[in-house]
Amino acid sequence: MVRSAVPFQNSRLFTYVIAAIAMSGYDAVATMQHIGRGVAAEGNPLMASLIHQNAVLFFLVKMSVTAFGLLICYNFSHLRTARLGIKLVVGIYLCLCVYHGMILMLG
């Protein structure tokens, strides 16, 4: 039997992690589109400089940092703080997705 590096501990929490990673990807693509149209700006100054240098690198860094942080939290999901962190990230990305949707509808 092959053991995975991160054991499958909680299916609901794992679904949250996958959803957050997917929303992070949507946020990255939508941010690049909105910046290209001149209707939004990247809120993170470090990522803002990266997005103007290389869009693919911006996407890869954003996705890597998000996935890495979420997987660390998932690995320590026996701790309440890690579970809350995952749920907080999902909530933040939900708000960002609504924001991007509003820009698309209104702008």
C-alpha positions, 0 to 999 in steps of 0.5 A: 500500500502506498501512503500519501505525504498528506493523509486524507483526513477530512473530506469537507476540509479537503473540499474547502482546500480545493475550492480555495485553490480554484478560487485563487486561480480565478482571482489571479486570471480575473485580476490580470484581466481587470488590470489589463482593462484598467478597472482594477489594481492588484492590492498586494504590492509585491504581487503588483510588481510581479504582475507587471513583470511577468503574468505567467510568473505572477500566476505560478507564484500566486497559486504556489503560495496559496496551495502551499499555505493551504496544504500546510494548514490541512496537514495540521488540521487536527489543530483548530487554528489550522481549520479556521485558517482554511475557512478564513481563506475560503471566505476571503476568496469567496468575497474576491470572486463576488468582487470580480463578478461585480466588476464584470457585471457593472464595469 
